[in-house]
Amino acid sequence: MTKVSTQSGFWWLNAIVIAIVVVAELIGLRRLAIGIGTVVFLPILYAFAIGIALNPHIFKKTASLLPPTAVKLAGTMITIAIMPFIARFGTTVGPQIDKIIEAGPALILQELGNLGTIAIAFPIAVFLLRMGREAVGATYSIDREPNLALIADKYGLNSPEGAGAMGVYATGTLIGTFVFAIMPPLVHSLGWFDFRALAMSCGVGSGSMLAACTGGLAAVIPEQTDLIVALAAASNILTYATGLYVGLFIALPLTDWLYRKARPNDPANAV
């Protein structure tokens, strides 16, 4: 009986996902003009919002259709489903390689942006929110998969640092897609940055954020879609390749040192 229920849950999971995709695509791309620019709403945003609304912990009808095993599978499938998308981005790098090489120094130096979370988020976490050592895991990076692996190896995910990293990871997964879909076209409309810089900023090491960011930017500059995708893909690859080392040798030790200076009497520092 349990096996049949689980199989039924998997079928319901696929049916719900397909229904969400169809509804999101029917709504299509929408633009909202505001005072300082235009916000672009992509189908991925609607799909995400509907998915949250149908979360088994929120909508009881969904909970009756999806057993915990199906819900757990959905989380695992996110990583698998995004792989073809990332592979497709990789194929766009080659044809644009000359323009990517021209932006080479900028692509490399942007990795210093990994330290931005420490400068901005760490003071807020420690002094405003009064977080403990959770602040170390939460603020040393944007906590995508490689960063989680680093925290898991050094502290363990059951540690305070692991709890902080997982909290940011979950928040980024839930909210980051919305933010990254809205910000690029909005910032571009201000005229402060070259579109190539904004394209590079899309490659933060998250597949869903990459998709939302490039989609939003390409929607307002359709004639530069190939270059936007290529720069974002190259940036994303570099983030995975070099960002881990920045986190390992600079960001995480720096955040740990700052926390020990800010909270020298915290007993957890001795661990």
Secondary structure in CASP SS format (residue, H / E / C, confidence):
PFRMAT SS
TARGET T0000
AUTHOR 0000-0000-0000
METHOD secondary structure of the structure
MODEL  1
M C 1.00
T H 1.00
K H 1.00
V H 1.00
S H 1.00
T H 1.00
Q H 1.00
S H 1.00
G H 1.00
F H 1.00
W H 1.00
W H 1.00
L H 1.00
N H 1.00
A H 1.00
I H 1.00
V H 1.00
I H 1.00
A H 1.00
I H 1.00
V H 1.00
V H 1.00
V H 1.00
A H 1.00
E H 1.00
L H 1.00
I H 1.00
G C 1.00
L C 1.00
R E 1.00
R E 1.00
L E 1.00
A E 1.00
I E 1.00
G C 1.00
I C 1.00
G E 1.00
T E 1.00
V E 1.00
V E 1.00
F E 1.00
L C 1.00
P H 1.00
I H 1.00
L H 1.00
Y H 1.00
A H 1.00
F H 1.00
A H 1.00
I H 1.00
G H 1.00
I H 1.00
A H 1.00
L C 1.00
N C 1.00
P C 1.00
H C 1.00
I C 1.00
F C 1.00
K H 1.00
K H 1.00
T H 1.00
A H 1.00
S H 1.00
L H 1.00
L C 1.00
P C 1.00
P H 1.00
T H 1.00
A H 1.00
V H 1.00
K H 1.00
L H 1.00
A H 1.00
G H 1.00
T H 1.00
M H 1.00
I H 1.00
T H 1.00
I H 1.00
A H 1.00
I H 1.00
M H 1.00
P H 1.00
F H 1.00
I H 1.00
A H 1.00
R H 1.00
F H 1.00
G H 1.00
T H 1.00
T H 1.00
V H 1.00
G H 1.00
P H 1.00
Q H 1.00
I H 1.00
D H 1.00
K H 1.00
I H 1.00
I H 1.00
E H 1.00
A C 1.00
G H 1.00
P H 1.00
A H 1.00
L H 1.00
I H 1.00
L H 1.00
Q H 1.00
E H 1.00
L H 1.00
G H 1.00
N H 1.00
L H 1.00
G H 1.00
T H 1.00
I H 1.00
A H 1.00
I H 1.00
A H 1.00
F H 1.00
P H 1.00
I H 1.00
A H 1.00
V H 1.00
F H 1.00
L H 1.00
L C 1.00
R C 1.00
M C 1.00
G C 1.00
R C 1.00
E H 1.00
A H 1.00
V H 1.00
G H 1.00
A H 1.00
T H 1.00
Y C 1.00
S C 1.00
I C 1.00
D C 1.00
R C 1.00
E H 1.00
P H 1.00
N H 1.00
L H 1.00
A H 1.00
L H 1.00
I H 1.00
A H 1.00
D H 1.00
K H 1.00
Y C 1.00
G C 1.00
L C 1.00
N C 1.00
S C 1.00
P H 1.00
E H 1.00
G H 1.00
A H 1.00
G H 1.00
A H 1.00
M H 1.00
G H 1.00
V H 1.00
Y H 1.00
A H 1.00
T H 1.00
G H 1.00
T H 1.00
L H 1.00
I H 1.00
G H 1.00
T H 1.00
F H 1.00
V H 1.00
F H 1.00
A H 1.00
I H 1.00
M H 1.00
P H 1.00
P H 1.00
L H 1.00
V H 1.00
H H 1.00
S H 1.00
L H 1.00
G C 1.00
W C 1.00
F C 1.00
D C 1.00
F H 1.00
R H 1.00
A H 1.00
L H 1.00
A H 1.00
M H 1.00
S H 1.00
C C 1.00
G C 1.00
V C 1.00
G C 1.00
S C 1.00
G H 1.00
S H 1.00
M H 1.00
L H 1.00
A H 1.00
A H 1.00
C H 1.00
T H 1.00
G H 1.00
G H 1.00
L H 1.00
A H 1.00
A H 1.00
V H 1.00
I C 1.00
P H 1.00
E H 1.00
Q H 1.00
T H 1.00
D H 1.00
L H 1.00
I H 1.00
V H 1.00
A H 1.00
L H 1.00
A H 1.00
A H 1.00
A H 1.00
S H 1.00
N H 1.00
I H 1.00
L H 1.00
T H 1.00
Y H 1.00
A H 1.00
T H 1.00
G H 1.00
L H 1.00
Y H 1.00
V H 1.00
G H 1.00
L H 1.00
F H 1.00
I H 1.00
A H 1.00
L H 1.00
P H 1.00
L H 1.00
T H 1.00
D H 1.00
W H 1.00
L H 1.00
Y H 1.00
R H 1.00
K H 1.00
A H 1.00
R C 1.00
P C 1.00
N C 1.00
D C 1.00
P H 1.00
A H 1.00
N H 1.00
A H 1.00
V C 1.00
END
